[in-house]
Amino acid sequence: MMSKPTGATPSHTDVLIVGAGISGIGAGYHLQKRCKDRSFVILEGRSDLGGTWDLFRYPGIRSDSDMHTLGYRFKPWEGDKAITSGASIQAYVRQTATEYGIDRHIRFNHQVSDAAFATDTALWTVTATKTDTGETVIYTCNFLFMCSGYYSYQGGHEPTFPGSESFDGPIVHPQKWPEDLDYSGKNVVVIGSGATAVTMVPVLAADAKHVTMLQRSPSYMTARPSVDRWAQRLRRFLPAKVAYAITRQININRIDRVYRLTRSSPQKIRKVLLSLVRKELGPDFDVDTHFTPTYDPWDQRLCLVPDGDLFQALRSGDASMATDQIDTFTKTGIRLHSGDHLDADIIVTATGLKLVTLGEMSFSVDGNPVDFAKTWTYKGIAYSDVPNLASTFGYINASWTLRVDITCDYVCRVLNHMRSTGNNICVPRLRPEDLDMPKRPWIDDFSAGYMQRMMPLLPKQGDREPWRNTQNYLEEKKKFRKQPVDDGVMHFERV
């Protein structure tokens, strides 16, 4: 067990939550509702809550999931737009924290660095640094609930581009967007084809001289109204919670149905998606080059275009697409492999996230460092041979918060089972019949670069329950809520 720094007096809580983003606030709600006799504290490294929605400040930052599924199950989304801005989402998370008193449990500017579990005491010892004072603080807890997301807050994925040092203008990654960056009347090149680029381009194009979206390969895109008309109609006749629940279920079923079709009939869905893009852009636009991926739909996340804003920017001429590879940056822009040159005053590298395992922290159990790449995922929530620990990791094919809600359901069931049986340790262990399981990646059938770069560092999943990470909400919803927690794999012990 790690030694505590001189002068640091440990504080104890039953459950320690790391992260005050959409996951951590959700975890706080479920704990105080379903585990009322347990104390909890939320440690947040930043000076405000919101996580992703506090960190990202680039133009147009918004959700790419509808708020009836990205919102909490227990807290109706009442905004006009279902596809909404980052500021609106943060306000919703803040309102939730205040309304339910969760904000009283948050300790801001507490950057967690280490967590060590000792079997003889059945406690985690967690070390954090107060970023505003430099002071070291220590917490002990019976259960550690990681709600810190899956990407680094220190910076995104930034490839090295040849000649970048010769470019005269600013090179900006969206994760570190300067508040004073003036792009009005400028030529802007946005490198990337994912959700961030799709979000930024139409917003930048409204004020810039011209915006070019430069992509190495296309992504699937689909337009959708930012306002959910069905939700608005239901609100007129039904109580807010009822209207929200119905809309949420309709959208969950629709998302599931579409995803299943992409798996069973990929060519059919591919044809539908491309025909919709052609309808948006007209017969003269080169959809084959710029909007036709080489992979099947949902092998990577589908990019949402609310109200068709990107397509409008392309039709107007305020924005354009370039599908090519970068030869080199130049003093005045980017030269492509084709020989074309893109003039730029500003280059935005929307090149993705840098994924991390459990909050860029170090973990140990009885003095032995935990290498999560050598563990097996238990239901996508816990890790083989790592006691009293759970983490939230949302869906890649649906809204993040759907999984937060059911993960919290499961964690509360485990905590209540431990209390009722008098146990103080829960740990998933492989059964003899599991020892020869083939190792499968944390997430199957998802080729996105940001995920593939991190996959070797993530836990493995097996070919049988409960060592699978299925990414199937409707299936997991039933299992997490109803299957016995004492299943012969999750071991409950008393020390």
Stockholm file with secondary structure:
# STOCKHOLM 1.0

chainA/1-495         MMSKPTGATPSHTDVLIVGAGISGIGAGYHLQKRCKDRSFVILEGRSDLGGTWDLFRYPGIRSDSDMHTLGYRFKPWEGDKAITSGASIQAYVRQTATEYGIDRHIRFNHQVSDAAFATDTALWTVTATKTDTGETVIYTCNFLFMCSGYYSYQGGHEPTFPGSESFDGPIVHPQKWPEDLDYSGKNVVVIGSGATAVTMVPVLAADAKHVTMLQRSPSYMTARPSVDRWAQRLRRFLPAKVAYAITRQININRIDRVYRLTRSSPQKIRKVLLSLVRKELGPDFDVDTHFTPTYDPWDQRLCLVPDGDLFQALRSGDASMATDQIDTFTKTGIRLHSGDHLDADIIVTATGLKLVTLGEMSFSVDGNPVDFAKTWTYKGIAYSDVPNLASTFGYINASWTLRVDITCDYVCRVLNHMRSTGNNICVPRLRPEDLDMPKRPWIDDFSAGYMQRMMPLLPKQGDREPWRNTQNYLEEKKKFRKQPVDDGVMHFERV
#=GR chainA/1-495 SS CCCCCTTCCCEEEEEEEECCSHHHHHHHHHHHHHCTTCCEEEECSSSSSCTHHHHCCSTTCBCSSCHHHHSCTTSCCCCSCSSCBHHHHHHHHHHHHHHTTGGGGEETTEEEEEEEEETTTTEEEEEEEETTTCCEEEEEEEEEEECSCSBCSSCCCCCCCTTGGGCSSCEECGGGCCTTCCCTTCEEEEECCSHHHHHHHHHHHTTSSEEEEEESSCCCEEEECSSCHHHHHHHHHSCHHHHHHHHHHHHHHHHHHHHHHHHHCHHHHHHHHHHHHHHHHCTTSCHHHHSCCSSCTTSSCCEEEETTHHHHHHHHTSEEEEECCEEEEETTEEEETTSCEEECSEEEECCCCCBCSTTTCEEEETTEECCGGGSBEETTTEETTCTTEEECCCCSSSCHHHHHHHHHHHHHHHHHHHHHHTCCEEEECCCGGGTTCCCBCSSSSCCCHHHHHHGGGSCBBCSSTTSCCCCCHHHHHHHHHHSCSCSSSEEEECC
#=GC SS_cons         CCCCCTTCCCEEEEEEEECCSHHHHHHHHHHHHHCTTCCEEEECSSSSSCTHHHHCCSTTCBCSSCHHHHSCTTSCCCCSCSSCBHHHHHHHHHHHHHHTTGGGGEETTEEEEEEEEETTTTEEEEEEEETTTCCEEEEEEEEEEECSCSBCSSCCCCCCCTTGGGCSSCEECGGGCCTTCCCTTCEEEEECCSHHHHHHHHHHHTTSSEEEEEESSCCCEEEECSSCHHHHHHHHHSCHHHHHHHHHHHHHHHHHHHHHHHHHCHHHHHHHHHHHHHHHHCTTSCHHHHSCCSSCTTSSCCEEEETTHHHHHHHHTSEEEEECCEEEEETTEEEETTSCEEECSEEEECCCCCBCSTTTCEEEETTEECCGGGSBEETTTEETTCTTEEECCCCSSSCHHHHHHHHHHHHHHHHHHHHHHTCCEEEECCCGGGTTCCCBCSSSSCCCHHHHHHGGGSCBBCSSTTSCCCCCHHHHHHHHHHSCSCSSSEEEECC
//
